Amino acid sequence: MHVNVQLRFNSATGQEAPYYRLKESYRDVRGHVHSLIVLNIGFEPCLKPLQVKRIARA
């Protein structure tokens, strides 16, 4: 699992902010790589990089 961070427009603040998603990568029967969003964490301004890593490891 890994955390995907993407800058998106946050309508609540009116600014671009990091948007967090917890994703899992896997291969199908043909060997193609896909990713599955396990959890949309969303906009969380108080998250620090170490906390994001801990979420991914949980």
Secondary structure, DSSP 8 states (H G I E B T S, - for coil): -EEEEEEEEETTTTEEEEEEEEEEEEE-TT--EEEEEEEEEEE-TT--HHHHHHHHH-
